[in-house]
Structure formats: C-alpha cells, structure tokens
Amino acid sequence: MTVMHTLFLNQVDSTNLEARRRWLTACKLHLSPAPFVVVAAQQSAGMGRSGRTWQSPAGGLWLSVGWPLRKSAETCAAAPLAVGLAAAEALQECCGLHCAIKWPNDLLVNEKKLRGFYANVNSAATHQ
C-alpha cells in the first residue's frame, strides 16, 4: 500500500502550482518525491487546460496529486481519462450517481460539471 502524504491549506493560489513547487523543491534537494496530495478550502487562481485560471470558492473540493512516474510521460498520457473513469465508477458504486465523461476532461453529474481533470507532467523532475 502506498502512503499518501496530505497537505491541507485554507487558501492557496493553485493546488496545482503548490504541488509543482513542492515537487521541484524535493528534486532540488535530491530527494525522491513520495506520492502526496494538496487540498485547499479555496484557490485564488485554480489552474486548468491551456493556462486557464479561475477562482475556487469555499465549499468545493480543490486538490492536486503529485505522483512519481515509473514510465515515460508519453506512456502516462491516458492517466487523466483513467482517473475520470475511476471517479465515475466510484460515484456510481458508493453514491448511486450516474456520471458521464465530457471530452476532453470533465466529469458530469446530471449534465453539470462536477470536476475537471488536468495532468501536468514535469519530466525534468522525475529522476529518470
């Protein structure tokens, strides 16, 4: 079983940027980053595809996961879709929610966006 370190923040610019900062800091210290998750109550500049940003108010679930790759970035290109499908299946099984995936990166419940998937691979920091 993999241990997942979790960092909870009241507010952050972006959980994605915070995850990236922590990852790069570990690499600069010549440490192998362990899997972790950054969770925030609010984001002032949440990140999405194509550099889009948005405000993420309190009451949502805003998080980013840092995970060391054991394969090349190209091999992991389908990971966001796999995560979305797993989330849809989990919500169906535990909550009875019928979810749909909207290409390229949204999970919908009752035709409303529940979450988006955004993958950022930093190959310079993978120690490969």
Contacts in CASP RR format, 6 or more apart in sequence:
PFRMAT RR
TARGET T0000
AUTHOR 0000-0000-0000
METHOD contacts of the structure
MODEL  1
MTVMHTLFLNQVDSTNLEARRRWLTACKLHLSPAPFVVVAAQQSAGMGRS
GRTWQSPAGGLWLSVGWPLRKSAETCAAAPLAVGLAAAEALQECCGLHCA
IKWPNDLLVNEKKLRGFYANVNSAATHQ
2 35 0 8 1.000
3 34 0 8 1.000
3 35 0 8 1.000
4 35 0 8 1.000
4 36 0 8 1.000
4 37 0 8 1.000
5 34 0 8 1.000
5 35 0 8 1.000
5 36 0 8 1.000
5 37 0 8 1.000
6 36 0 8 1.000
6 37 0 8 1.000
6 39 0 8 1.000
7 18 0 8 1.000
7 22 0 8 1.000
7 36 0 8 1.000
7 37 0 8 1.000
7 38 0 8 1.000
7 39 0 8 1.000
8 39 0 8 1.000
8 40 0 8 1.000
9 15 0 8 1.000
9 18 0 8 1.000
9 38 0 8 1.000
9 39 0 8 1.000
9 40 0 8 1.000
9 41 0 8 1.000
10 40 0 8 1.000
10 41 0 8 1.000
10 42 0 8 1.000
11 40 0 8 1.000
11 41 0 8 1.000
11 42 0 8 1.000
11 43 0 8 1.000
11 44 0 8 1.000
12 18 0 8 1.000
12 38 0 8 1.000
12 40 0 8 1.000
12 42 0 8 1.000
12 43 0 8 1.000
12 44 0 8 1.000
13 43 0 8 1.000
13 44 0 8 1.000
13 45 0 8 1.000
13 46 0 8 1.000
14 43 0 8 1.000
14 44 0 8 1.000
14 45 0 8 1.000
14 46 0 8 1.000
14 47 0 8 1.000
14 53 0 8 1.000
14 64 0 8 1.000
15 38 0 8 1.000
15 39 0 8 1.000
15 40 0 8 1.000
15 43 0 8 1.000
15 46 0 8 1.000
15 62 0 8 1.000
15 63 0 8 1.000
15 64 0 8 1.000
16 46 0 8 1.000
16 47 0 8 1.000
16 48 0 8 1.000
16 64 0 8 1.000
16 118 0 8 1.000
16 120 0 8 1.000
17 45 0 8 1.000
17 47 0 8 1.000
18 38 0 8 1.000
18 40 0 8 1.000
18 64 0 8 1.000
19 36 0 8 1.000
19 38 0 8 1.000
19 64 0 8 1.000
19 65 0 8 1.000
19 66 0 8 1.000
20 120 0 8 1.000
20 122 0 8 1.000
22 33 0 8 1.000
22 36 0 8 1.000
22 38 0 8 1.000
23 33 0 8 1.000
23 66 0 8 1.000
23 122 0 8 1.000
23 125 0 8 1.000
24 122 0 8 1.000
24 125 0 8 1.000
26 32 0 8 1.000
26 33 0 8 1.000
27 33 0 8 1.000
27 124 0 8 1.000
27 125 0 8 1.000
27 127 0 8 1.000
32 68 0 8 1.000
32 127 0 8 1.000
33 66 0 8 1.000
33 68 0 8 1.000
33 125 0 8 1.000
34 68 0 8 1.000
35 65 0 8 1.000
35 66 0 8 1.000
35 67 0 8 1.000
35 68 0 8 1.000
36 65 0 8 1.000
36 66 0 8 1.000
37 63 0 8 1.000
37 64 0 8 1.000
37 65 0 8 1.000
37 66 0 8 1.000
38 63 0 8 1.000
38 64 0 8 1.000
39 61 0 8 1.000
39 62 0 8 1.000
39 63 0 8 1.000
40 56 0 8 1.000
40 62 0 8 1.000
40 63 0 8 1.000
41 58 0 8 1.000
41 59 0 8 1.000
41 62 0 8 1.000
42 56 0 8 1.000
42 57 0 8 1.000
42 58 0 8 1.000
42 62 0 8 1.000
43 54 0 8 1.000
43 55 0 8 1.000
43 56 0 8 1.000
43 62 0 8 1.000
44 55 0 8 1.000
44 56 0 8 1.000
45 53 0 8 1.000
45 54 0 8 1.000
45 55 0 8 1.000
46 53 0 8 1.000
46 54 0 8 1.000
46 55 0 8 1.000
46 56 0 8 1.000
46 62 0 8 1.000
47 53 0 8 1.000
47 118 0 8 1.000
48 54 0 8 1.000
48 116 0 8 1.000
48 118 0 8 1.000
49 104 0 8 1.000
49 105 0 8 1.000
49 118 0 8 1.000
56 62 0 8 1.000
61 115 0 8 1.000
68 126 0 8 1.000
68 127 0 8 1.000
69 76 0 8 1.000
69 121 0 8 1.000
69 126 0 8 1.000
69 128 0 8 1.000
72 123 0 8 1.000
72 128 0 8 1.000
73 121 0 8 1.000
73 123 0 8 1.000
73 126 0 8 1.000
76 119 0 8 1.000
76 121 0 8 1.000
79 119 0 8 1.000
80 105 0 8 1.000
80 117 0 8 1.000
80 118 0 8 1.000
80 119 0 8 1.000
81 101 0 8 1.000
81 117 0 8 1.000
83 117 0 8 1.000
84 101 0 8 1.000
84 107 0 8 1.000
84 117 0 8 1.000
85 101 0 8 1.000
87 99 0 8 1.000
87 107 0 8 1.000
87 115 0 8 1.000
88 99 0 8 1.000
88 100 0 8 1.000
88 101 0 8 1.000
88 107 0 8 1.000
91 97 0 8 1.000
91 99 0 8 1.000
91 109 0 8 1.000
92 98 0 8 1.000
92 99 0 8 1.000
97 109 0 8 1.000
98 109 0 8 1.000
99 107 0 8 1.000
99 108 0 8 1.000
99 109 0 8 1.000
99 114 0 8 1.000
100 107 0 8 1.000
100 108 0 8 1.000
100 109 0 8 1.000
100 111 0 8 1.000
101 107 0 8 1.000
101 108 0 8 1.000
102 108 0 8 1.000
102 113 0 8 1.000
105 116 0 8 1.000
105 117 0 8 1.000
105 118 0 8 1.000
106 113 0 8 1.000
106 114 0 8 1.000
106 115 0 8 1.000
106 116 0 8 1.000
106 117 0 8 1.000
107 113 0 8 1.000
107 114 0 8 1.000
107 115 0 8 1.000
107 116 0 8 1.000
107 117 0 8 1.000
108 114 0 8 1.000
END
